[in-house]
Amino acid sequence: MGLLSFMPNEKDVKKLQQTIKAYEENEHWQLYLWKEAEDVLGAIGVYIDHENNQVVVQHISVNPSYRDMGIGRKMIEAIRSIYQEKYSIMANDLTKPFLSKCD
Ligand SMILES: CC(C)(COP(=O)(O)OP(=O)(O)OC[C@H]1O[C@@H](n2cnc3c(N)ncnc32)[C@H](O)[C@@H]1OP(=O)(O)O)[C@@H](O)C(=O)NCCC(=O)NCCS
């Protein structure tokens, strides 16, 4: 929850709680955590659109103390390697700048 709160659209606690609930309950919403040793350093959340064969990166966030070390890029690569065989990997308006950077 702390990590997702760094997303510009998740500053409001109620909105953030709804987002967490969707990741817990909606099978189309999947949240992956980047762990090193026992520490969670990053989070990346996707929406899986089976009908259109698209995976939309909705959230991506790295602990501020661990930024600019390549973790964000590695999370994008991991999502690509999991899904790219069957799905197009897309960004939303919020994640587009960083995804474009990773191309
Ligand atoms: C965006 C974010 C996940 C990047 O994670 P990271 O682990 O620091 O990224 P990496 O180390 O893999 O890549 C760093 C590069 O991405 C660039 N970058 C960082 N944030 C960026 C952004 N919002 N848009 C475009 N590029 C960005 C850095 O300038 C750096 O560029 P360089 O390699 O030319 O120096 C992290 O900055 C973050 O958690 N931001 C707050 C949440 C957020 O705004 N998410 C939406 C991003 S569009």
The ligand as an SDF file (V2000), in Angstrom:
LIG
                    3D

 48 50  0  0  0  0  0  0  0  0999 V2000
    8.9980    5.6090  -12.2450 C   0  0  0  0  0  0  0  0  0  0  0  0
    9.7550    4.7110  -11.2580 C   0  0  0  0  0  0  0  0  0  0  0  0
    8.9670    3.4360  -10.9990 C   0  0  0  0  0  0  0  0  0  0  0  0
   11.1220    4.3590  -11.8900 C   0  0  0  0  0  0  0  0  0  0  0  0
   11.7670    3.3910  -11.0810 O   0  0  0  0  0  0  0  0  0  0  0  0
   13.3530    3.2820  -11.0160 P   0  0  0  0  0  0  0  0  0  0  0  0
   13.6830    1.9630  -10.3920 O   0  0  0  0  0  0  0  0  0  0  0  0
   13.9080    4.4920  -10.3910 O   0  0  0  0  0  0  0  0  0  0  0  0
   13.7310    3.2870  -12.5840 O   0  0  0  0  0  0  0  0  0  0  0  0
   15.0730    2.7650  -13.2720 P   0  0  0  0  0  0  0  0  0  0  0  0
   16.2080    2.8870  -12.3160 O   0  0  0  0  0  0  0  0  0  0  0  0
   14.8340    1.4430  -13.9030 O   0  0  0  0  0  0  0  0  0  0  0  0
   15.2080    3.8210  -14.4610 O   0  0  0  0  0  0  0  0  0  0  0  0
   15.6430    5.1150  -14.1800 C   0  0  0  0  0  0  0  0  0  0  0  0
   15.4250    5.9980  -15.4170 C   0  0  0  0  0  0  0  0  0  0  0  0
   14.0140    6.2750  -15.5590 O   0  0  0  0  0  0  0  0  0  0  0  0
   13.7840    7.6710  -15.5740 C   0  0  0  0  0  0  0  0  0  0  0  0
   12.4960    7.9730  -14.9700 N   0  0  0  0  0  0  0  0  0  0  0  0
   12.1660    7.9860  -13.6690 C   0  0  0  0  0  0  0  0  0  0  0  0
   10.8720    8.3160  -13.5080 N   0  0  0  0  0  0  0  0  0  0  0  0
   10.3710    8.5430  -14.7440 C   0  0  0  0  0  0  0  0  0  0  0  0
    9.1030    8.9320  -15.2190 C   0  0  0  0  0  0  0  0  0  0  0  0
    8.0660    9.1770  -14.3970 N   0  0  0  0  0  0  0  0  0  0  0  0
    8.9410    9.0420  -16.5510 N   0  0  0  0  0  0  0  0  0  0  0  0
    9.9630    8.8170  -17.4140 C   0  0  0  0  0  0  0  0  0  0  0  0
   11.2040    8.4330  -17.0140 N   0  0  0  0  0  0  0  0  0  0  0  0
   11.4060    8.3130  -15.6890 C   0  0  0  0  0  0  0  0  0  0  0  0
   14.9590    8.2440  -14.7830 C   0  0  0  0  0  0  0  0  0  0  0  0
   15.1540    9.5920  -15.1090 O   0  0  0  0  0  0  0  0  0  0  0  0
   16.1090    7.3540  -15.2550 C   0  0  0  0  0  0  0  0  0  0  0  0
   16.5490    7.7740  -16.5130 O   0  0  0  0  0  0  0  0  0  0  0  0
   18.1010    7.5640  -17.0060 P   0  0  0  0  0  0  0  0  0  0  0  0
   18.3070    6.0700  -17.0610 O   0  0  0  0  0  0  0  0  0  0  0  0
   18.1300    8.1950  -18.3500 O   0  0  0  0  0  0  0  0  0  0  0  0
   18.9340    8.2380  -15.9640 O   0  0  0  0  0  0  0  0  0  0  0  0
   10.0260    5.4780   -9.9200 C   0  0  0  0  0  0  0  0  0  0  0  0
   10.6480    6.7200  -10.2240 O   0  0  0  0  0  0  0  0  0  0  0  0
    8.7800    5.7350   -9.0980 C   0  0  0  0  0  0  0  0  0  0  0  0
    8.3960    4.9020   -8.2660 O   0  0  0  0  0  0  0  0  0  0  0  0
    8.1160    6.9080   -9.2970 N   0  0  0  0  0  0  0  0  0  0  0  0
    6.9320    7.2740   -8.5220 C   0  0  0  0  0  0  0  0  0  0  0  0
    5.7100    6.5550   -9.0380 C   0  0  0  0  0  0  0  0  0  0  0  0
    5.3410    7.0230  -10.4330 C   0  0  0  0  0  0  0  0  0  0  0  0
    5.3100    8.2080  -10.7220 O   0  0  0  0  0  0  0  0  0  0  0  0
    4.9960    6.0400  -11.2970 N   0  0  0  0  0  0  0  0  0  0  0  0
    4.5770    6.3250  -12.6670 C   0  0  0  0  0  0  0  0  0  0  0  0
    5.7500    6.5330  -13.5480 C   0  0  0  0  0  0  0  0  0  0  0  0
    5.3160    6.9810  -15.2200 S   0  0  0  0  0  0  0  0  0  0  0  0
  1  2  1  0
  2  3  1  0
  2  4  1  0
  2 36  1  0
  4  5  1  0
  5  6  1  0
  6  7  2  0
  6  8  1  0
  6  9  1  0
  9 10  1  0
 10 11  2  0
 10 12  1  0
 10 13  1  0
 13 14  1  0
 14 15  1  0
 15 16  1  0
 15 30  1  0
 16 17  1  0
 17 18  1  0
 17 28  1  0
 18 19  1  0
 18 27  1  0
 19 20  2  0
 20 21  1  0
 21 22  1  0
 21 27  2  0
 22 23  1  0
 22 24  2  0
 24 25  1  0
 25 26  2  0
 26 27  1  0
 28 29  1  0
 28 30  1  0
 30 31  1  0
 31 32  1  0
 32 33  2  0
 32 34  1  0
 32 35  1  0
 36 37  1  0
 36 38  1  0
 38 39  2  0
 38 40  1  0
 40 41  1  0
 41 42  1  0
 42 43  1  0
 43 44  2  0
 43 45  1  0
 45 46  1  0
 46 47  1  0
 47 48  1  0
M  END
$$$$
